[in-house]
Amino acid sequence: MVADFVSADYGWLTLPDSSERAQVLFKAGKACEGYFTSDDIIEHSATAMDILKKGYPDEEHMLVFDNATTHLKWEEDALSAMKMPKFTPKLGC
């Protein structure tokens, strides 16, 4: 899997001297590096924002993400319908 940021004006996100880039190469799957999680997305975004601040400080930036399921995140202790029983148990059982 490749995760990267691209600009219509500058192409793939790198510092102007190409010394840093935002690209992440990730071997997805149980037998490889696991899966790209929301924590990975946050880290990738932080890297991108650092590059934008260093290399393009006088411009306004907008990061746009696709609607992939890796972008779903909730608190660890949040209620989840997937963990609830399908039917309400009968009283007294």
C-alpha positions as CSV (number, residue, x, y, z in Angstrom):
1,M,0.0,0.0,0.0
2,V,1.2,3.5,-0.8
3,A,-0.1,6.5,1.2
4,D,0.9,9.9,0.0
5,F,-0.2,13.5,-0.5
6,V,-0.3,15.1,-3.9
7,S,-0.7,18.7,-5.1
8,A,-2.0,20.0,-8.4
9,D,0.7,22.7,-8.3
10,Y,3.7,20.8,-6.8
11,G,3.1,17.0,-7.4
12,W,4.0,14.5,-4.6
13,L,4.5,16.2,-1.2
14,T,8.2,16.7,-0.5
15,L,10.4,19.5,0.7
16,P,11.5,21.7,-2.2
17,D,15.0,20.2,-2.0
18,S,13.4,16.6,-1.8
19,S,15.2,15.9,1.5
20,E,11.9,14.8,3.1
21,R,8.8,13.2,1.7
22,A,5.4,12.3,3.0
23,Q,5.1,9.0,1.2
24,V,4.5,5.8,3.3
25,L,5.1,2.4,1.9
26,F,3.2,-0.2,3.9
27,K,2.9,-4.0,3.4
28,A,-0.7,-4.6,4.5
29,G,-2.0,-7.9,5.8
30,K,-1.9,-10.2,8.8
31,A,1.4,-11.8,7.6
32,C,3.1,-8.5,6.9
33,E,2.9,-5.2,8.8
34,G,-0.7,-5.4,9.9
35,Y,-3.1,-2.7,8.7
36,F,-2.9,1.0,8.2
37,T,-4.8,2.3,11.3
38,S,-6.1,5.7,12.3
39,D,-2.9,6.2,14.4
40,D,-0.9,5.6,11.2
41,I,-3.1,8.2,9.5
42,I,-2.5,10.7,12.3
43,E,1.3,10.2,12.1
44,H,1.3,10.5,8.3
45,S,-0.7,13.7,8.5
46,A,1.7,15.1,11.1
47,T,4.6,14.4,8.8
48,A,2.8,16.1,5.9
49,M,2.0,19.2,8.1
50,D,5.6,19.4,9.2
51,I,6.8,19.3,5.5
52,L,4.2,22.0,4.6
53,K,5.3,24.2,7.5
54,K,9.0,23.9,6.6
55,G,8.8,24.0,2.8
56,Y,5.7,26.1,2.1
57,P,5.2,28.4,5.1
58,D,3.6,31.3,3.2
59,E,0.8,29.3,1.6
60,E,-2.5,28.0,2.8
61,H,-2.9,24.2,2.7
62,M,-5.9,21.8,2.8
63,L,-5.5,18.1,3.3
64,V,-8.2,16.0,1.8
65,F,-8.7,12.3,2.7
66,D,-10.7,9.7,0.9
67,N,-13.5,7.8,2.7
68,A,-11.6,4.6,3.4
69,T,-12.6,2.5,6.4
70,T,-9.2,3.1,8.0
71,H,-10.4,6.6,8.7
72,L,-13.1,5.4,11.2
73,K,-12.0,5.8,14.8
74,W,-13.8,5.9,18.1
75,E,-12.7,6.0,21.7
76,E,-11.4,2.7,23.0
77,D,-14.1,2.6,25.7
78,A,-17.0,3.8,23.4
79,L,-20.1,1.7,23.1
80,S,-20.2,-0.5,20.0
81,A,-23.3,-2.1,18.5
82,M,-21.1,-4.9,17.3
83,K,-20.5,-5.9,20.9
84,M,-24.1,-5.8,22.0
85,P,-26.4,-8.9,22.0
86,K,-28.7,-9.2,19.0
87,F,-31.8,-10.0,21.1
88,T,-32.8,-8.7,24.5
89,P,-32.5,-11.6,27.0
90,K,-35.8,-12.6,28.7
91,L,-36.2,-11.5,32.3
92,G,-35.3,-14.0,34.9
93,C,-33.0,-16.0,32.6
